[in-house]
Amino acid sequence: MSIQEIFSVPIYKIKLDLNVKELQSFCNKYQHENTSRVISNRGGYHSNNLNLKDAILQPLIEEILTHSSKFAKTFFSKNKQILNNMWFNINLYKDYNVVHHHAGDDISGVYYIKTPNECGNIVFEHPIKDLLNYYLLNVENRVEMNMYNAGQWWMPSEVNMLYLFPAWLNHSVETNNNKTEERIAIAFNTYHVR
């Protein structure tokens, strides 16, 4: 007997070694000088698109371009990826991000700068989440949730962690339940050279 896995959604993750203190200072300064916008965030601060030529962002941008191009080659394009846009979120106590996607680009990603305890994780939704509810409703003594039957899957928010995923994949960010510290993450989108 064998099980052949046929439809998978890839999530690329890698721990970087960047200066998160510098990036945190950059985000805090930017926040004090610019107003927030509301996109997927419920509470918290959501920046405008950042200037991709800003010197402090260059080490992160280099990592994003390297890893997004490598990731793209595993499932859809041999062409290099180009950074489309980048922004950051600062989520305070009880702030979160609702389910959304970034369709129109190839790859979306998040890089964590500050992640105190209980600050919330990123949650990915299975593309057929609604259909998977069939298993929840119609099976007695069902098996525990796993990669075949789970409607959603979370990945831990962790300082210096970079996650890349298909831009069409629905995702959200859990509530920050840390009463004293904020979660800070930079998000972005890439597309391939045409």
C-alpha positions in Angstrom: 0.0 0.0 0.0 1.2 3.5 -0.7 -0.3 7.0 -0.6 0.6 9.3 -3.4 0.3 13.0 -2.5 -0.9 14.9 -5.6 -2.1 18.4 -4.7 0.2 20.4 -2.3 0.6 24.0 -1.4 4.2 24.9 -0.8 5.3 27.2 2.1 9.0 28.2 2.0 10.6 29.1 5.3 14.1 30.2 6.3 15.6 31.8 9.3 17.6 34.9 8.4 20.3 36.6 10.3 19.5 40.3 9.8 19.7 43.2 12.2 16.2 43.3 13.5 16.9 46.1 16.0 17.7 48.5 13.1 14.6 47.4 11.2 12.5 47.8 14.4 13.8 51.4 14.8 13.1 52.1 11.2 9.5 50.9 11.6 8.9 52.8 14.8 10.3 56.1 13.3 8.2 55.6 10.2 5.1 55.0 12.3 5.5 58.3 14.1 5.9 60.2 10.9 3.2 58.6 8.8 -0.5 57.8 9.3 -1.8 54.2 9.2 -4.0 52.8 6.6 -6.6 50.0 6.9 -6.3 47.0 4.6 -6.6 43.6 6.3 -5.6 44.9 9.7 -8.1 45.3 12.5 -6.5 47.7 14.8 -2.7 48.2 14.9 -0.6 50.1 12.4 -0.4 49.3 8.6 2.2 51.4 6.7 2.0 52.6 3.2 4.2 50.9 0.6 7.8 51.5 1.6 10.5 53.1 -0.6 12.3 50.0 -2.0 15.4 52.1 -2.5 15.7 52.8 1.3 19.2 51.7 2.3 18.1 50.1 5.6 15.8 47.7 3.6 18.5 46.5 1.2 19.8 43.5 3.2 16.2 42.2 3.6 15.3 42.9 -0.1 18.4 40.9 -1.2 17.3 38.0 0.9 13.7 38.2 -0.4 14.8 38.3 -4.0 17.2 35.4 -3.5 14.8 33.2 -1.7 11.6 34.1 -3.8 13.5 33.3 -7.0 14.7 30.0 -5.5 11.1 29.2 -4.3 9.5 30.1 -7.7 11.8 27.6 -9.4 10.3 24.8 -7.4 6.8 25.2 -8.6 6.1 27.6 -11.4 8.8 29.8 -13.0 12.5 29.7 -13.7 12.6 33.4 -14.1 13.9 35.7 -11.4 11.4 37.3 -9.0 11.1 41.1 -8.8 9.9 42.9 -5.6 6.6 44.6 -6.3 5.8 46.2 -2.9 6.6 46.1 0.8 5.0 47.4 3.9 4.9 46.6 7.6 2.3 46.0 10.4 2.6 46.7 14.0 0.0 44.9 16.0 -0.7 45.8 19.6 -2.8 43.9 22.2 -6.0 42.5 20.5 -4.9 43.6 17.0 -5.1 41.1 14.1 -5.4 40.7 10.4 -8.4 39.2 8.7 -8.3 36.5 6.0 -7.1 37.9 2.7 -4.8 37.1 -0.3 -2.5 39.0 -2.6 -3.6 37.6 -6.0 -2.1 39.4 -8.9 1.4 38.8 -7.8 3.3 35.4 -7.8 4.7 35.2 -4.3 3.7 36.9 -1.0 5.7 36.8 2.2 6.3 37.9 5.7 9.4 38.6 7.7 9.2 38.9 11.5 11.0 41.7 13.3 9.5 41.5 16.8 7.5 38.5 18.2 6.8 38.6 21.9 5.1 35.7 23.6 1.4 35.1 22.6 1.6 37.7 19.8 -0.3 35.5 17.3 0.8 33.4 14.4 0.2 33.4 10.6 -2.6 31.1 9.6 -3.0 29.7 6.1 -6.3 28.4 4.7 -6.7 25.3 2.6 -7.9 26.3 -0.9 -10.9 24.0 -0.4 -11.5 24.7 3.2 -15.3 24.8 2.9 -15.3 21.4 1.2 -13.1 19.9 4.0 -15.9 20.6 6.5 -17.5 17.5 5.0 -15.1 15.4 7.0 -15.9 17.3 10.2 -19.7 16.8 9.8 -19.9 13.2 8.5 -17.3 11.1 10.2 -17.6 9.7 13.7 -14.3 9.0 15.5 -12.4 11.0 12.9 -8.7 11.1 13.0 -6.9 14.2 14.3 -6.3 17.1 12.0 -3.4 16.6 9.6 -2.1 17.8 6.3 -4.9 15.9 4.4 -7.9 17.1 6.3 -7.1 20.4 8.0 -8.9 23.5 6.7 -6.2 25.7 8.0 -2.6 25.4 9.2 -0.6 27.9 11.3 3.1 28.7 11.3 4.8 30.3 14.3 5.8 34.0 14.3 9.4 34.0 15.1 12.0 36.8 15.0 14.1 36.7 11.8 11.9 34.1 10.2 11.0 34.6 6.5 7.9 32.8 5.1 7.1 32.7 1.3 3.8 31.4 -0.1 1.7 31.6 -3.3 0.1 35.0 -3.4 -3.3 33.5 -4.1 -3.3 31.6 -0.8 -5.7 32.9 1.8 -4.1 33.8 5.1 -4.7 35.7 8.3 -2.8 36.7 11.4 -4.0 35.7 14.9 -4.8 38.2 17.6 -1.9 39.6 19.5 -2.7 38.5 23.1 0.4 40.1 24.6 -0.8 43.0 26.7 2.5 44.9 26.8 4.4 44.3 23.6 3.6 44.7 19.9 4.3 42.3 17.0 6.2 43.8 14.1 6.3 42.2 10.7 7.2 43.3 7.2 5.1 41.9 4.3 5.7 42.0 0.6 4.8 40.7 -2.9 7.0 39.5 -5.8 6.4 38.7 -9.5 8.5 37.1 -12.2 10.4 38.7 -15.0 8.3 38.4 -18.1 
